[in-house]
Amino acid sequence: MSTRIRRILPPAVGLVILLALWQVIALTIATGRHIVPTIPDVFKTMIADGFYSEGVATTLGEAARGFLWGNLAALAVAAICLLIPPLKNVLTRLAMATYSTPTIAIAPLLIVLFSADGAKVSMAALSVFFPTLLGILVGLEGGPKSALDFVHVSGGSRAFAMFRVRLRAAVPEIAAALSLAAPAAVVGAMIGEYLGGERGLGVVMVQAQQSLNVAQVWAIAIEATAISTAAYLLIGALAKRLAYTVTSTEFAIPASTGGGGLRQRALGLARTVVSLVAVLVLWFVLVKVSGLDPYLAKTPDQVWAFFTTDSGAAGHRELIASGLLKTLGDASIGYAVGTVVALVVAVLFLNSSLIEGMFLPVVMTIRAVPLVAMTPLIALVFGRGLMTVAVLAGAVTFVPTLVMVLASLRAVPKPATDLLHVYAVGRIRSLFTVRLAYAIPALAASARIAIPGSILGAVLVEILVTGNGIGYTVATSIGQSEYVTLWAALAVLSLVTA
């Protein structure tokens, strides 16, 4: 069997298994429920509709611009963080604020602030920016210490070390981040279209849902998945071209530096306070200089008054607190489920390229399907309770955790694996004693993506399905034009997430 056939066969088998499972569900469990159409129905609809070429072109254009600007911004911020370390704490917290605010809730504000087209590009860029920034930082900070020390003693600058050592060594982590960013950009653009637009796949999907055309909804989701999968594979192939063989002999796992004493703890607290002040100042300035209607845009002092001095402030605090506790409980369930499943799948993929090739299409399907559009269908399948929350929040958590952890498990230095081999350490023991230790930074970085993602998933379920939690508070405040409540809910949600 040729190398090319061996490479293509596992994904083909995985795709066949996925399609067979889909058809079985459509003909058995979902029969007569108008939830899961059969494969022939979906593809007949897709062909009859001309593969939604106009919508694909519109969505791809918006996603591509968001992908470009979001990733350029992430790369620039990451470079600043590495070249000017004192700014890292403030910049990463500002970036966290952009990611921890649910895009579905701020979309009306973006549409007012920008044009309708600009709002969709902005949503795509916001979906990309923070995950890419974290991936880049993990990669750049993990450059070979010996090479960096050599540059330092040779009189090389930080910029030289950045572009000639760190950037080259960070290719796997950056590729993993960009692989996550490509589907995120498509989903971000579709959410913008879903919430307001005249063209694009999101608009077509809204029309299909309103007309109860389930086959068309699935057809659009499949096209979005295919586009995202193609981008994922293209980035992976490019990364393999740019990657190089690591020759470093370092294989020690970095030791924890501990708390660092009272002075460093105080410094960390000061940085946190400065970061919070910077976010508040930026919020205030943006509202004041953007030209937004004061009825729509609220400043930090107005939100503070909402909780403290306004009439009914106690009721306001109770409303937000009760909704927040419900949302955090829902999100915790989704994050726990998604993380455990991701770790198990990462280990399976690490030990079997056949399994990875077979089930990669399933993974990309989970990441690429626009959840805001599929939430009603998922609720019909799993009900309006805890199971739907676990599925949606877990799906958002699963893919970033899997991709980043798997990349780290594979990036264990060769001397470490050679040492394990020499001492005849078994796969299971080496996994728990060495590989997972190397994966801890990636697991932490993925958590910083997945936790806000799980909260976003919980908020989506609350807005569209369950009608409780802080998501429901956001939805009702928009519907009733209670914009102080909206800004207060978003501020608290962002603060807790960060």
N, C-alpha and C positions, 0 to 999 in steps of 0.2 A: 504494500500500500504506500503510495507516494506521501511525502511530507505535507503537501497541500491538502490532500484528501483527509489525512489524519487531523489537520487543523480545522477543517470545515465540518467534519462529521459530528463531533460532539454538539456544537450549537444547533445543527440541523436536527439531531435526535431530540435535544431539549425543546426545540420549537414544535416538533411533531407531538411530543408528550403534552405540551401546554395546549395545543390546538385540540388534541383528543380529549383532554380533561374538560376543556370548554364545551365541546360538542356534547359530551356525556351529561354535563350539568344542564345544558340548554334543553336536552331531550328528556330529562328525568325530573330533577328537583325544581327547575324553573319553568316547566311546562305550564302554559296557561296563566303565568303570573306577570308576563310582560316585563321581565327584569333582564334576562339574559337571552338574546336572540341566537339563532343558530348561525354557524359560520357562513353557509351559503347565503342566508338573508343579508348578513352584513356586507359581504363582498358584492352581492347584486346591487345593494343600495349605493355602495361606494362607486361602482362602475357607472351606474345610472346617473349619479350626481357629478360625474366628471372628475372624481378624486379631489373635489373641492380645491381646484388649482388656484383660484383667486384668493380664497381664504388662506391657503398655505403660503402663498407669496407675501400676503400682508403680515401674517404672524411671524414668518421667518425674518422679514425685514425689521420688525420691531424687536424680535428676540436677538437678532444679530447686533443691532445697535446697542441694546442693553448689555449684551455679553461683552462687547468691545469696551464701552465706557466703564462698566462695573469692574471688569478685570484690570483695566488700565489704572483706575483709581486704587484698587486693592494693591497692585504692584507698587505704585508710587507711595502709598501709606506704609507698606511693609519695608520698603527701602529706607524711608525716613526713620522708622522705628529702629532699624538696625544701625543706621549711620548716626542717629542722635538718640541714644538709649533713654535719656530722661523724658522724651516725648512719648515713649511707647505706651505707658500706662494710660495717659489721657486719650491718645488716638484710638487705642483698642476699645476703650469704654465708649467713646463717641461712635465707633463702628458698631459696637454691640447695641447701642440705642437704636440704630437704623434697622437692625435685624430683629430685635425683640418686639418691635411694634407690628402687629398683624397687618399685612398689606391690604387685606380685604376690608379692614376698618378705615384705613387712611386713604383709600382710593378716591372717595369723593373730594377730599381735601387736595389731592394731587391734581385732579381734573380741574379744580378751580385755580390752583396755583400755576399749572402749566396748561398747554392745549390738550385736547383729548389724545392726540397722537403722542405728545410729550409725556403724558401721564403713563401710558402703556410702556414706553421706553424706560421711564423712571422706575416703574414697578419691576421690569425685567432686570434693570441694573441693581436695584436694591436686593433682589433675590440672589444675585450673583456675588455682590461685593463682600459681605462678611465671610461666607464659606471659603471663598478664594483667599481672602486675607489670612485667615487662620491656617490654611494649607501652606501658603507661601511662608508664613512665619515659622511654622514647624520645620519646613524644609531648610530655610536659610539659617535657622539657629542650630541645625544639626550638622553643619559642615565639619569635615575631618579636622580634629584638633591639631594634629601634627602639621598639616598643610597650613592651617591658620597661624600656628606658632612660627613656622618657617617664613611666612610672609611678614610677620611682625618683626622678627629679628633681622630680616633683610631690609627693613625700612619701608616696606610696602604700606600704602595707605589703606584706610577702611574701604574706600571705594574700590581699590584694586582687589582686596580680599572678597568684597561683595560680588563683583562681576566675574572674577577669574576662579574663585574657589567655591563660595557659598552657593551661587546661582547654579553652577554646573552640578554640584552635589545634590541640589534640591529638586532635580528634575522629577524623580518618582512622586514626591509629595505634591509638587505643583501640578503634575499631570493628574493625580487623583483629585485635587481640588477643582481643576478645570473640567474634569469628567463629570463632577457633580454640578458644576456651574452651567454646563450646556443644557441639560434638561430643566434646570431651575429657571433659566432665561426664557425658555419656551413656555413653561407653566406660568411664570410671572406675566408674560405678554398676554397669555390666554385669560388669566384672571382679570387683567385690565379690560380686555374685550368683553368678557363675561359680564362685567359690572357696568359697562357703558361703551358702546362703539357702533359703528355702522358696517365694518368689514372685519374679516379675520375668522379663524377657526372658532374662537370663543363665541362670536356672534352667531355663527351657524349652529353651534351647540345649544345656545339659549333657544333659538328658534325650534330646534329639534325637540328639546325638552317641553317647550310650550305646546307643541303639536303632538306630544306623546309618541314621537317616532324613535323608539328605543334602538332600532337597528342603525339609524343615522347617528345617534349619540355614540354608540360603540364604534362605528366606522370612523368618526372624527377622532375618538380617543386612540384608535389604532394608528391613524396617520400621525398623530402627535407623538405616539410612542416610537414609531418608525423613524421619524425625524430625529428625536432625541437619541435613539440608539445609534444612528449613523454618526451623529456628532461625537458620541462617547467613543465609538470604535476608531474614528478618525484621530481624535486626540490621543488615544492609547497608542496607535501606530506611530504618530509623530513623536511621542515620548520615547518609544523604543529606538527611533532613529537618533534622537539627541542624547540618549543615555550613554554612559560609559562604564567601564568596569572599575569598581572601587579596588584600589590596591593597598589601602590603609591596613596596618596591622593592629589597629585599635579594636578591642572587643569588650572592654570593661563597660559595665552598665553604670552610668553616672550616679554617684551617690547623692542622697538628699542633703541639701545644705542646712536643713533645720530651720528653726524660726529666725536665727540671725540676731537675737538679742533685742533688748528694748528699743534701741535706737532704730534698728531696721524696721521693727514693727510700727514705731511711730511714723517713720518715713512712708511706710506702706499706707497707713491710715491717712496721712497728709495727701498722698497722691490720689487716694480714693475721693477725698473731699474736693481736691482741685478738679478732678474729673467730673464730679457731680456738678460743681459750680460752672464748669465749662459747658456742660450739656444744657444747664438752665439758661446761661447767658446766650448760647447759640439759639435755643428755642425762642427766647424773648426777642432777639434781634431779627430772626427770620420772620416772625409774626409781624413785627413792626415795619420792616422794609419791604415785605412781599406785596403790600397793597391789598391784602385779603380783607374782606368785610369783617369788622369787629364782631358782628353777630355770629359769624362762622368760626373765626379763629380766636382762640383764647390763650392768654399768656400765663406763665407760671404763678404770678401773684393772684390771678383770678381762680386758678385751680386750688391754691392754698386757702383762699377765702371760702371756697366751696366746702372744704373740709373743716374749717375752723370758726369763721365768724358769720357766715350767711345764716339766715333763718332756716332751721331744719338741718343744720350741719351734722347733728348726731345721726339723723336718719340717713344722710348722705354717706357717712362713714360706715354705717351698718350695711347699706345697700352694696357698696363696693367691696367691703370685707367679706360678706357672705358669698357674693358672686366669685370673688377671687379664690376663696377656700375651695369652692366646688370645682373651679377650673383647674387649680393646682392638683387636686385629687385625681381628676380625670387625666391630666397630663402625666402624672406620676405613673399611673397604670400603663399608659401607652409607651412611655419611655422605658420602663422596666421590661415590658414584653419585647419591644423592638430591639433593645440592647442585648438581651439574652439570645434572641434568635439570631441577631447579627454575629455574635461571637461564635455560636455553634456553626453557622454557615461559613464564616471566615476560616475556621479550622478545617471544615470539609473541603473548601476550595483550595486551601494550602496543601492538603495531602492528596488531592486528586484533581488534575487538570481536566480529566474527563467530566467529573461532576461540575466543575466550574463552567466548562464549555456548554454543558447541557442546560444549566439553569441560569446562565447569564441573561438570556432573554426574559426570564421571569423577573429577575432583579430589576432590569431596566424598565419593564412594564410597571412595576410598583412605583418607581421613581418618576416616570414620564407622564403617567396618566394624571390629568388635572383634577386634583381632589375636590376642588370647589364645585366641579360639574358632576363628579361621580358620587359625591356624598349622598344625595337622595337615593340613588340606586343601591349603595351599600347599606343604607338604613332599611330599605325594603328587604334586603337579604338577611341582615343580622338583627333587625329590630331597632327600636329607638332607645335602647338602654346602654349598659356598660360595654357590651360586645362591640358595638359600632365605634365607641370611643377608643377601645383598645386597638381595633383594626386600623382606624385612620391615624391616630396619634402614633401607633407603633409603626405604621408604614412610613411616616415622615422620619422617624428615628432610625429605622432599619438601614436604609441605603447609605447615608453618610458614615454611620458607624462601621458598616461592613467595608466600604471602600477604603477608608483611612486606616482601619486596623489591619486589613489584609495587606495593604502596601507596607506597613511597618513590620508585620510578621515576615514578609519576604525580604526586608532590607536588613536583616540580622547579618553583621559582618561575617565573611567567610571563615576567618580564624576561629570565631566562636563555634560555628557549626562543625568545623574540622576537629576542634577539641572535644566536642560532644561525641563525635564519631570515634575518635581514638579511645575514649573511655567507655565506649559501647553503651552510651546513654540511650534509652529507648525513646521513641517518638513522643509518647505521652509525657514522660518525665521531662524531656527537653522542652516540650511545649509549655509546661507549667513553671519550670525553673528558669528558662532563658528567654524563649520567644515572647511569651506574654509580658515579661519584664521590659523587653525592648518596645513592646506595643503600648505601654502605659501612657507615654506622651501623646500618641495618636488617639488613644481612647479618651484622654482628657480633652484633646482638641475637638474630637468628634462630639463629645458631650456638649461642648460649647455651641455646636451647631444643632445637635439633636434635641437638646432641652428646649430652646426656643421653638424648634420645629414641632415638638410634641405639644407645646402650649398652643401654637398656631393650629395644629390639628384639633385639639380640644375646643378651641374657640370656634372653628369652623362647624364642628358638630353641634355646638350649643346654638350657633346662629341659625343653622339650616335644619336641625333635626330636633334636639331635645328641648330647646326653649328654657334653659336655665344657665346658671353660671355667669361669668362676666361677659361672655360672648353674647348672651341674650341681652344683657344691660347695654352693650354697645349697639346691638341691632335696634332695640327700642328707643334709645336716645337719638339715633339717626332718624328713625321714623317719626319721632315726636319733636324733632328739631331742638332737642335739649343738648346743645353743643358743649356746655360746661360739663355736663355729666359724661359726655363722650370723651373729652380731653382728660378729665379726671381718671376715667377708667383706663384709658390708654397709658397715661403717665404712671399709674400704679402698676399696671401690667408690665410695662417696660422696666420699671425700677426693680421689681421683684425678679424678673427674668435675668436682668443684668447682674 
